Amino acid sequence: MAGFTKSIGLTLITATLFLTAGCGDDGPTRYRLSGIVTHNGAPLPSGVIFFDSQAGGTASGFAAIIDGEYDTAENGKGHLGGKHTVRISVEKPEGSQPDWQPPFPPYETTADLPNEKSTKDFDVPAVKSSRRRRR
């Protein structure tokens, strides 16, 4: 009988853990962020922006960039507040030539984001050529 009671106890503990894990919110509080992304003074036609918390152990927030604008409300994946690594990439335009090259490699910067809904613009600087001039 003692083995049966122990088995029921473990089952109840396991069931309680499963039930409480399903309750509440879907993780940490996320905050909506929107803004404009430019490169060489012009809106970035299309791309994606990621917000990786520097606190670690958390999923990224992200948004599509369309005609220079982004808004994390479109996918519900806002930022967590605090220091973040921000990554911006260009998407290949539909119908572009096979040899199309993005105007810049994936760009990375940092931002300290508030614990509230906010806006933040990003300007991707011009890429310096890595080619050396011949003399």
N, C-alpha and C positions, 0 to 999 in steps of 0.2 A: 504494500500500500504506500510506503514511503516513496518508492520510485515513481508511482503514479502521481502523487501529490507534487513531487519535484518537477515532473514533466508538465503538469498543468501550470505550475508557477512560471516555468520558462516560457510556455506558450503565451501566458497572459502578459509577461514582460515584453516579449517579442511583438505581440499584437499592439500593445500600448505604444511602443516605439514607432511602429509603422503608422499608427493613427495620428500621433502627435507630429510626426515628420510631415504629414500631408496637410496639417493645419497651418494657418497663418499666411504670410505673404510669400512671394516667389523669390526670396533672397533679399539682398540689401536694397535699401532705397536708392532709386535711380532718379536723376534730375534731367529734365529736358534741356537740350542745348541746340541752338540754331545759329546760323551766321552765313558769312560769305567767304569763299575761298578764291583767291586770285593768284595769278602767276604773270609776272611782267606787266602788272597793272590791269590785266584783263581777267574777267571771270573764267574759272576753269570750266570747260564745257561739260565734262562728265568724269566722275571718279568716285572714290570712296574715302571716308575719313574714319579712323579708329581712335578710340580713347581707352588706353590701357592704364589702369590704376597702378601707381608706383607702390601702393600698399601691398601688392602681391596677392596671389591666390584668388583673384576674382576675374570673371569673364569681362571681355571687352564691351564697351559701348561702341556703336557705329552708326553711320548714316551714309546714304547715297548723296553724291554731289551732282546736281543737275543745274546747268546754266549758272554755275558759280554758287548756288545756294544749297545748304544742307539743313536738315531738321531731324533730330533723333526721335521726334514724336511719330514719324512715319513708320517706324518699326518697333517702337517701345523700348529701345535699347539705349537709354541715356547714360550719362556718366555717373560716377559715385561721389563726386566732390573730392577736393584735395588735389594733390599733385598727380599728374598724368603724363604719360608719353603719348604724343599725338602723331599718328602716321597718316600720310596723305598719298594716295596713288591715283594715277590717271587710268581711265578705262579706254581701251581701243575703240574708236568710233565705228559704228556699224557701217559696213560698205567701204572701209578704208583699204588702201593698198596693202598687199601682203608684206611689203618691206617697211610698213609704217613703224615709226619709232616714237615713243612718248617724249614730250618736250622736256621731261626731267625724270630722273630715277625716283623710286619711292622716297618721299621726304619725311624726315622725322624731327620733331621739336618737343618741347615740354610746355605745359600750361598748368597753372594752379587754378582749379575750377571751384566755384562757390557751391555750397550746399543748398542750392535753390535753382529754379528755372532761370536761365540766363541766355545771353547771346555772346558769341566770340567769333571774331573774324580772323582768318589766317591768310598770310601772304607768303607764297612759296617763292623764295628768292631765285634769281637767275642762276643757272648753273655755270660755273666757270669751266672753260674748256680744259681738258686734261692734256690736250696736245701741246707739245713744245714747238716753238718756232725754230725753223732751221736757219742757220746763219750762212 
